[in-house]
Every structure is written in structure tokens, then in C-alpha cells.
Amino acid sequence: MAANASLSKSLSYRIYENGKALKDLTDNHGVILEDTPADYFTEYSAAANKALETAAAENAFFAEVWQSQKDFAEIAVPFWSGAQTSNANLGRAFADTLK
């Protein structure tokens, strides 16, 4: 329980401190926060996959590790990305009330 509490407190601290820093930068220093262009994610993923597949073709141990990561991702990523989308939408709904 103590380890979980410590992890939770550490994560909350970093989120809060980063939020304060971003607020200071945007409110007081003229920083403009832009969304990442939507095509970035698709292009990055394709480029990363190409590099990883090339490395896997050249190294059997790398191929084994890479396959285990892909197997994990097939299960974990759909769940986690959906959960993060829900969390982001809830957070945006609250943030919109602050404007």
C-alpha cells in the first residue's frame, strides 16, 4: 500500500508541477500551446515500425523481444488508449468550464 501511495503521490506531483509550469508559460511568457498535427502519429508509427522491423530482421534476439512487445500491445493498447481518451475527454470537459 505504501508503494502504491508513493507512486500515486509522485505521479500527481509531476502532473501538478507540469500543469503549473505550462500555465505560467502560457499566461506570463507568451507561449502558445498547439495540438500535435493528427498526421504526425500515423507517420511516426509507420517510421518506427519500419525501423523496428528492419532491426528484427537483422537480429534474432531483437526479433524475439520485439514480438513480445507487439503481443503485449495487441492486448494492452486498445484498452489503455480507450481509457486515456475517456480520461482526456473528462479532463477537457472540466477545463472548458474554466475558460
C-alpha distances in whole Angstrom, upper triangle without the diagonal:
4,5,5,6,8,10,10,12,14,15,16,18,20,21,22,24,26,27,28,30,31,33,34,36,37,38,40,41,42,40,40,37,38,37,37,40,39,41,39,36,39,41,38,37,40,41,37,38,41,40,38,40,43,40,39,43,44,41,40,37,36,37,35,32,33,33,30,29,31,30,26,28,30,27,24,26,28,25,23,26,27,24,24,28,26,24,27,29,27,27,30,31,30,31,34,34,34,37
4,5,5,6,9,10,10,12,14,15,16,18,20,21,22,24,25,27,28,30,31,33,34,36,37,38,39,41,38,39,36,38,37,37,40,40,42,39,37,39,41,38,37,40,41,37,38,42,40,38,41,43,40,40,44,44,41,40,37,36,38,35,32,33,34,31,30,32,32,28,29,32,29,26,28,30,27,25,28,29,25,25,29,28,25,28,30,28,27,31,32,30,31,35,35,34,37
4,5,5,6,9,10,10,12,14,15,17,18,20,21,23,24,26,27,28,30,32,33,34,36,37,38,39,37,37,34,36,34,34,37,37,39,36,34,36,38,35,34,37,37,34,35,38,37,34,37,39,37,36,40,40,37,37,33,32,34,32,28,30,31,27,26,29,28,25,26,29,26,23,25,27,25,22,25,27,23,23,27,26,24,26,29,27,26,30,31,30,30,34,34,34,37
4,5,5,6,8,10,11,12,14,15,17,18,20,21,22,24,26,27,28,30,32,33,34,36,36,38,35,35,32,34,32,32,35,35,37,34,32,34,36,33,32,35,36,33,33,37,36,33,36,38,36,36,39,40,37,37,33,32,33,31,28,29,30,27,25,27,27,23,24,26,24,21,22,24,21,19,22,23,20,20,24,23,20,23,25,24,23,27,28,26,27,31,31,31,34
4,5,5,6,8,10,10,12,14,15,16,18,20,21,22,24,26,27,28,30,31,32,34,35,36,34,34,32,33,32,32,36,35,38,35,33,36,38,35,34,37,38,35,36,39,38,36,39,41,39,39,42,43,40,40,37,35,37,35,31,32,33,30,28,30,30,26,27,29,27,23,25,27,24,21,24,25,21,21,24,23,20,23,25,23,22,26,27,25,26,30,30,29,32
4,5,5,6,9,10,10,12,14,15,16,18,20,21,22,24,26,27,28,30,31,32,33,35,32,33,31,32,31,32,35,35,37,35,32,35,37,34,33,37,37,33,35,38,37,35,38,40,37,37,41,41,39,39,35,34,36,34,30,31,33,30,27,30,30,26,27,30,28,24,25,28,25,22,25,26,23,22,25,25,22,23,27,25,23,27,28,26,27,30,31,30,33
4,5,5,6,9,10,11,12,14,15,17,18,20,21,22,24,26,27,28,30,31,32,33,31,31,28,30,28,28,32,32,33,31,29,32,33,30,29,33,33,30,31,35,33,31,34,36,34,34,38,38,36,36,32,31,32,31,27,28,29,26,24,27,27,23,23,26,24,21,22,24,22,19,21,23,19,18,22,22,19,21,24,22,21,24,26,25,25,29,29,28,31
4,5,5,6,8,10,11,12,14,15,16,18,20,21,22,24,26,27,28,30,31,32,29,30,27,28,27,27,31,30,33,31,28,31,33,30,29,33,34,31,32,36,34,32,35,38,36,36,40,40,38,38,35,33,34,33,29,29,31,28,25,28,28,24,24,26,24,21,21,23,21,18,20,21,17,17,20,19,16,18,21,19,18,21,23,21,22,25,26,25,28
4,6,5,6,9,10,10,12,14,15,16,18,20,21,22,24,26,26,28,29,31,28,29,27,28,28,28,32,32,34,32,30,33,35,32,32,35,36,33,34,38,36,35,38,40,38,38,42,42,40,40,37,35,37,36,32,32,34,31,28,31,31,27,27,30,28,24,25,27,24,21,23,24,20,19,22,22,18,20,23,21,19,22,24,22,22,26,26,25,28
4,5,5,6,9,10,11,12,14,15,16,18,20,21,22,24,25,27,27,29,26,27,25,27,26,26,30,30,33,30,28,31,33,29,29,33,33,30,32,35,34,32,35,37,35,36,39,40,37,38,35,33,34,33,30,30,32,29,26,29,30,26,26,29,27,23,24,26,24,20,22,24,21,19,22,22,19,20,23,22,20,23,25,23,22,26,27,25,28
4,5,5,6,9,10,11,12,14,15,16,18,20,21,22,24,25,26,27,25,25,22,24,23,23,27,27,29,27,25,28,29,26,26,30,30,27,29,33,31,30,33,35,33,34,37,38,36,36,33,31,33,32,28,28,30,27,24,26,27,24,23,26,24,20,20,23,21,17,19,20,17,15,19,19,15,16,20,18,16,19,22,20,20,23,24,23,26
4,6,5,6,9,10,10,12,14,15,16,18,20,21,22,24,25,26,24,24,22,24,23,24,27,28,30,28,26,30,31,29,29,32,33,30,32,35,34,33,36,38,37,37,41,41,40,40,37,35,36,35,32,31,33,30,27,29,30,26,25,28,26,23,23,24,22,19,20,21,18,16,19,18,15,15,18,17,14,18,19,17,17,21,21,20,23
4,5,5,6,8,10,11,12,14,15,16,18,20,21,22,23,25,23,24,21,24,24,25,28,29,32,29,28,31,32,30,30,34,34,31,33,36,35,34,37,39,37,38,42,42,40,41,38,36,37,37,33,33,35,32,29,31,32,29,28,31,29,26,25,27,25,22,23,24,21,19,22,22,18,18,21,20,17,20,22,19,19,22,23,21,24
4,5,5,6,8,10,10,12,14,15,16,18,20,21,21,23,20,21,19,21,21,21,25,26,28,26,24,28,29,26,27,30,30,28,30,33,32,31,34,36,34,35,39,39,37,38,35,33,35,34,30,30,32,30,27,29,30,27,26,29,28,24,23,25,24,20,21,23,20,17,20,21,17,17,20,20,17,19,22,20,18,22,23,21,23
4,6,5,6,9,10,10,12,14,15,16,18,19,20,21,19,19,17,19,18,19,23,24,26,24,23,26,28,25,26,29,29,27,30,33,32,31,34,36,35,35,39,40,38,39,36,34,35,35,31,30,32,30,27,28,30,26,25,28,27,23,22,24,22,18,19,20,18,15,17,18,14,14,17,16,13,15,18,16,15,18,20,18,20
4,5,5,6,9,10,10,12,14,15,16,18,19,20,18,19,17,20,20,22,25,26,29,27,26,29,31,28,29,33,33,31,33,36,35,34,38,40,38,39,43,43,42,43,40,37,39,39,35,34,36,34,31,32,34,30,29,31,30,26,25,27,25,22,22,23,20,18,20,20,16,15,18,17,14,16,18,15,14,18,18,16,19
4,5,5,6,9,10,11,12,14,15,16,17,19,17,18,17,20,20,22,25,27,29,27,26,30,31,28,29,33,32,31,33,36,35,34,38,39,38,39,42,43,41,42,40,37,39,39,35,34,37,35,31,33,35,31,30,33,32,28,27,29,28,24,24,26,23,20,22,23,19,18,21,20,17,18,21,19,17,20,21,19,20
4,5,5,6,8,10,10,12,14,15,15,17,14,15,13,16,17,18,22,23,26,23,23,26,27,25,26,30,29,27,30,33,32,31,35,36,35,36,40,40,39,40,38,35,37,37,33,32,34,33,29,31,33,30,28,31,30,26,25,27,26,22,22,23,21,18,20,21,18,16,19,19,15,17,20,18,15,19,20,18,19
4,5,5,6,9,10,11,12,14,15,16,14,14,12,15,16,18,21,23,26,24,23,27,28,26,27,31,31,29,32,35,34,34,37,38,38,39,42,43,42,43,40,37,39,39,35,34,36,35,31,32,34,31,29,31,31,27,25,27,26,22,22,23,21,18,19,19,16,14,17,16,13,14,16,14,12,15,17,14,16
4,5,5,6,9,10,10,11,13,15,13,15,14,17,19,21,24,26,29,27,27,30,31,29,30,34,34,32,35,38,37,37,40,41,40,42,45,45,44,46,43,40,42,42,38,37,40,38,35,36,38,34,32,35,34,31,29,31,29,26,25,27,24,21,22,23,20,18,20,19,16,17,19,17,14,17,18,15,16
4,5,5,6,9,10,10,11,13,11,13,12,16,17,19,23,25,27,25,25,29,29,27,29,32,32,30,33,36,35,35,38,39,38,40,43,43,43,44,42,39,40,41,37,36,39,37,34,35,37,34,32,35,35,31,29,31,30,27,26,27,26,22,23,24,21,19,22,22,18,18,21,19,16,19,20,17,18
4,5,5,6,8,10,10,11,9,10,9,12,14,16,19,22,24,22,23,26,27,25,27,30,30,29,32,34,33,33,37,38,37,39,42,42,42,44,41,38,40,40,37,35,38,37,33,34,36,33,31,33,33,30,28,29,29,25,24,25,24,20,21,22,19,17,19,19,16,16,19,17,14,16,18,15,16
4,5,5,6,8,9,11,9,11,10,14,16,18,22,24,27,25,25,29,30,28,30,33,33,32,35,37,37,37,40,42,41,43,46,46,46,47,45,42,43,44,40,39,41,40,36,37,39,36,34,36,36,32,30,31,30,27,26,27,25,22,22,23,20,18,20,19,16,15,18,16,12,15,16,13,13
4,6,5,5,7,9,9,11,12,16,18,20,24,26,29,27,28,31,32,30,32,35,35,34,37,39,38,39,42,43,42,44,47,47,47,48,46,43,45,45,42,40,43,42,38,39,41,38,36,39,39,35,33,34,34,30,29,30,29,25,26,27,24,21,23,23,19,19,21,19,16,18,19,16,16
4,6,6,5,7,5,8,9,13,16,18,21,24,26,24,25,29,29,27,30,33,32,31,34,36,35,36,40,41,40,42,45,45,45,47,45,41,43,44,40,39,41,41,37,38,40,38,35,38,38,34,32,33,33,30,28,30,29,25,25,27,24,21,23,24,20,19,22,21,17,19,21,17,17
4,6,6,6,5,6,7,11,14,17,20,22,25,23,24,28,28,27,29,32,32,32,35,37,36,37,40,41,41,43,45,46,46,48,46,42,44,45,41,39,42,41,37,38,40,38,35,37,38,34,32,33,33,29,27,29,28,24,24,25,23,20,21,22,18,17,20,19,15,16,18,15,14
4,6,7,8,9,11,14,17,20,23,26,28,27,28,32,32,31,33,36,36,35,38,40,40,41,44,45,45,46,49,50,50,51,49,46,47,48,45,43,45,44,41,41,43,41,38,40,40,37,35,36,35,32,30,31,30,27,26,27,25,22,23,23,20,18,20,19,15,16,17,14,13
4,6,8,11,13,17,20,22,25,28,31,29,30,34,34,32,35,38,37,37,40,42,41,42,45,46,45,47,50,50,50,52,50,47,48,49,46,44,47,46,42,43,45,43,40,43,43,39,37,38,38,34,33,34,33,29,29,30,28,25,27,27,23,22,24,22,19,20,21,18,17
4,6,9,12,15,18,21,23,26,29,27,28,32,32,30,33,36,35,34,38,39,38,40,43,43,43,45,48,48,48,50,48,45,47,48,44,43,45,45,41,42,44,42,39,42,42,39,36,38,38,34,33,34,33,30,30,31,28,26,27,28,24,23,26,24,21,22,23,20,19
4,6,10,13,16,19,21,24,26,25,27,30,30,29,32,34,33,33,37,38,37,39,42,43,42,45,47,47,48,50,48,45,46,47,44,42,45,44,41,41,44,42,39,41,42,38,36,37,37,34,32,33,33,29,28,30,28,25,26,27,24,22,24,24,20,20,22,19,18
4,6,10,13,15,18,21,23,21,23,26,26,25,28,30,30,30,33,34,34,35,38,39,39,41,44,44,44,46,45,41,42,44,41,38,41,41,37,37,40,38,35,37,38,35,32,33,34,30,28,30,29,26,25,27,25,22,24,25,21,20,23,22,18,19,22,19,17
4,6,10,12,15,18,20,19,21,24,24,23,26,28,28,28,31,33,33,34,37,38,38,40,42,43,44,45,44,40,41,43,40,37,40,40,36,36,39,37,33,36,36,33,30,31,32,29,26,28,28,24,23,25,23,20,21,23,20,18,21,20,17,17,20,18,16
4,7,9,12,15,18,16,18,21,21,21,23,26,25,26,28,30,30,31,34,35,35,37,40,40,41,43,41,38,38,40,37,34,36,36,32,32,35,33,30,32,33,30,27,27,28,25,22,24,24,20,19,22,20,16,18,20,17,15,18,18,15,15,18,17,15
4,6,9,12,14,13,15,18,18,18,20,23,23,23,26,28,28,29,32,33,34,35,38,39,39,41,40,36,37,38,35,33,35,35,31,31,33,32,28,30,31,28,25,26,27,24,21,23,23,19,18,21,20,16,17,20,17,15,18,19,16,16,20,18,17
4,6,8,11,11,12,15,16,15,17,20,21,21,23,25,26,27,29,31,31,33,35,36,37,38,37,34,34,35,33,30,32,32,28,28,30,28,25,27,28,25,22,22,23,21,18,19,20,16,15,18,17,13,15,18,16,13,17,18,15,16,19,19,18
4,6,8,7,8,12,12,12,14,16,17,17,20,22,22,23,26,27,28,29,32,33,33,35,34,31,31,32,30,27,29,29,25,25,28,26,23,24,26,23,20,21,22,20,17,19,20,16,15,19,18,15,17,20,18,16,20,21,19,19,23,22,21
4,6,6,8,10,10,11,14,15,16,17,19,21,22,23,25,27,28,29,31,33,34,35,35,31,31,33,31,27,29,30,26,25,28,27,23,25,26,25,21,21,23,21,18,20,21,18,17,20,20,17,18,22,20,18,21,23,21,21,25,25,23
4,5,6,8,9,11,12,14,15,16,18,20,21,22,24,26,27,28,30,32,33,34,34,30,30,31,29,26,27,28,24,23,26,25,21,22,24,22,18,18,21,19,15,17,19,17,15,18,19,16,17,20,20,18,21,23,21,21,25,26,24
4,6,5,6,8,10,11,12,14,15,17,19,20,21,23,25,26,27,29,30,32,32,28,28,30,28,24,26,27,24,22,25,25,21,22,24,23,19,19,22,21,17,19,22,19,18,21,22,19,20,24,23,22,24,27,25,25,29,29,28
4,6,5,6,8,10,10,12,14,15,16,18,20,21,22,24,26,27,28,30,30,26,26,28,26,23,24,25,22,21,24,23,20,21,23,22,18,19,22,20,17,19,21,19,18,21,22,19,21,24,23,22,25,27,25,25,29,29,28
4,6,5,6,9,10,10,12,14,15,16,18,20,21,22,24,26,27,28,27,24,23,25,23,20,21,22,19,17,20,20,16,17,20,18,14,15,18,16,13,16,18,16,15,19,19,17,19,22,21,20,24,26,24,25,29,29,28
4,6,5,6,9,10,11,12,14,15,16,18,20,21,22,25,26,27,27,23,22,24,23,19,20,22,19,17,20,20,16,17,20,19,15,16,19,18,15,17,20,18,17,21,22,20,21,25,24,23,26,28,27,28,31,32,31
4,5,5,6,9,10,11,12,14,15,17,19,20,21,23,24,26,26,23,22,25,23,19,21,23,20,18,21,22,18,19,22,21,18,19,22,21,18,21,23,21,20,24,25,22,24,28,27,26,29,31,29,30,34,34,33
4,5,5,6,8,10,11,12,14,15,17,18,20,21,22,24,24,20,20,22,20,17,19,21,17,16,20,20,16,18,21,20,16,18,21,19,17,20,22,19,19,23,23,21,24,27,26,25,28,30,29,30,33,33,32
4,6,5,6,9,10,10,12,14,15,16,18,20,21,22,22,18,18,20,18,14,16,18,14,13,16,16,13,14,17,17,13,15,18,17,15,18,20,18,18,22,23,21,23,26,26,25,29,30,29,30,34,34,34
4,6,5,6,9,10,10,12,14,15,16,19,20,21,22,18,17,20,19,15,16,19,16,14,17,18,15,16,19,19,16,18,21,20,18,21,23,22,21,25,26,24,26,30,29,29,32,34,32,33,37,37,37
4,5,5,6,9,10,11,12,14,16,17,19,21,21,17,17,20,19,15,17,19,17,16,19,20,17,19,22,21,18,20,23,22,20,23,25,24,24,27,28,26,28,31,31,30,33,35,34,35,38,38,38
4,5,5,6,9,10,11,12,14,16,16,18,18,14,14,17,15,12,14,16,13,13,17,17,14,16,19,19,16,19,21,20,18,22,24,22,23,26,26,25,28,30,29,29,33,34,33,34,38,38,37
4,5,5,6,8,10,10,12,14,15,16,17,13,12,15,14,10,12,14,12,10,14,15,13,14,18,17,15,17,20,20,18,21,24,22,23,26,27,26,28,31,31,31,34,36,35,36,39,40,39
4,6,5,6,9,10,11,13,14,16,17,14,13,16,16,12,14,17,15,13,17,19,16,18,21,21,19,21,24,23,22,25,27,26,26,30,31,29,32,35,34,34,37,39,38,39,42,42,42
4,6,5,6,9,10,11,12,15,15,12,12,15,14,11,14,16,15,14,18,19,17,19,22,22,20,23,25,24,23,26,28,27,28,31,31,30,33,35,35,35,38,39,38,39,43,43,43
4,5,5,6,9,10,10,12,12,9,9,12,11,8,10,13,11,11,14,16,14,16,19,19,18,20,23,22,21,25,26,25,26,30,30,29,32,34,34,34,37,39,38,39,43,43,43
4,5,5,6,9,10,11,12,9,8,11,11,8,10,13,12,11,14,16,15,16,20,20,19,21,24,24,23,26,28,27,28,31,32,31,34,36,36,36,39,41,40,42,45,45,45
4,5,5,6,9,11,13,10,9,13,14,11,13,16,15,15,18,20,19,20,23,24,22,25,28,27,26,29,31,30,31,35,35,34,37,39,39,39,42,44,43,44,47,47,47
4,5,5,6,9,10,7,7,11,11,9,12,14,14,14,17,19,18,20,23,23,22,25,28,27,26,30,31,30,31,35,35,34,37,39,39,39,42,44,42,44,47,47,47
4,5,5,6,8,5,4,8,9,7,9,12,12,12,15,17,17,18,21,21,21,24,26,26,26,29,30,30,31,34,34,34,37,39,39,39,42,44,43,45,48,48,48
4,6,7,10,8,7,10,12,11,11,15,15,15,17,20,20,20,24,25,24,26,29,29,28,32,33,33,34,37,38,37,40,42,42,42,45,47,46,48,51,51,51
4,7,9,8,8,12,13,12,14,17,17,17,20,22,22,23,26,27,26,29,31,31,31,34,36,35,36,39,39,39,42,44,43,44,47,49,48,49,53,52,53
4,6,5,6,9,10,10,12,14,15,16,18,20,21,22,25,25,25,28,30,30,30,33,34,34,36,39,39,38,41,43,43,44,47,48,47,49,52,52,52
4,5,5,6,9,10,10,13,14,15,16,18,20,21,23,24,25,27,29,29,30,33,34,34,36,38,38,39,41,43,43,44,47,48,48,50,53,53,53
4,5,5,6,9,10,11,13,14,15,17,18,20,22,23,23,26,28,27,28,31,32,32,34,37,37,37,40,42,41,43,45,46,46,48,51,51,52
4,5,5,6,8,10,11,12,14,15,16,18,20,21,21,24,26,25,26,29,30,29,31,34,34,34,37,39,38,39,42,43,43,45,48,48,48
4,6,5,6,9,10,10,12,14,15,16,19,20,20,23,25,24,25,28,29,29,31,33,34,34,37,39,38,39,42,44,43,45,48,48,49
4,5,5,6,9,10,11,12,14,16,17,18,19,22,24,24,25,27,29,29,31,33,33,34,37,38,38,40,42,43,43,45,48,48,49
4,5,5,6,9,10,11,12,14,16,16,17,20,22,21,22,25,26,26,28,31,30,31,34,35,35,37,39,40,40,42,45,45,46
4,5,5,6,9,10,10,12,15,15,15,18,20,19,20,23,24,24,26,29,29,29,32,34,33,35,37,39,38,40,43,43,44
4,5,5,6,9,10,11,13,14,15,17,19,19,20,23,24,24,26,29,29,30,32,34,34,35,38,39,39,41,44,45,45
4,5,5,6,9,10,11,12,14,16,18,18,19,22,23,23,25,27,28,29,31,33,33,34,37,38,38,40,43,43,44
4,5,5,6,9,10,10,11,14,15,15,16,19,20,20,22,24,25,25,28,30,30,31,34,35,35,37,39,40,41
4,5,5,6,9,10,10,12,14,15,15,18,19,20,21,24,24,25,27,29,30,31,33,35,35,36,39,40,41
4,5,5,7,9,10,12,14,15,16,18,19,20,22,24,25,26,28,30,30,32,34,35,36,38,40,41,42
4,6,6,6,8,11,11,12,14,16,17,17,20,21,22,23,26,27,27,29,31,33,33,35,37,38,40
4,5,5,5,8,10,10,11,13,14,15,17,19,20,21,23,25,25,26,29,30,30,32,35,36,37
4,6,6,7,9,11,11,13,15,16,17,19,21,22,23,25,26,27,29,31,32,33,36,37,38
4,6,7,7,9,11,12,13,15,17,18,19,21,22,24,25,27,28,30,31,33,35,36,37
4,6,6,6,8,10,11,12,14,16,16,18,20,21,22,24,26,27,28,30,32,33,34
4,5,5,6,8,10,10,12,14,15,16,18,20,20,22,24,25,26,27,30,31,32
4,6,5,6,9,10,11,12,14,15,17,19,20,21,23,25,25,27,29,31,32
4,6,5,6,9,10,11,12,14,16,17,18,20,21,23,24,26,28,29,31
4,5,5,6,8,10,10,12,14,15,16,18,20,21,22,24,26,27,29
4,5,5,6,9,10,10,12,14,15,16,18,20,20,22,24,26,27
4,5,5,6,9,10,11,12,14,15,17,19,20,21,23,25,26
4,5,5,6,9,10,11,12,14,15,17,18,20,22,23,25
4,5,5,6,8,10,10,12,14,15,16,18,20,21,23
4,5,5,6,9,10,10,12,14,15,16,19,20,21
4,5,5,6,9,10,11,13,14,15,17,19,21
4,5,5,6,9,10,11,12,14,16,17,19
4,5,5,6,9,10,10,12,14,15,17
4,5,5,6,9,10,10,13,15,16
4,5,5,6,9,10,11,13,15
4,5,5,6,9,10,11,13
4,5,5,6,9,10,11
4,6,5,7,9,11
4,5,5,7,10
4,5,5,7
4,5,6
4,6
4
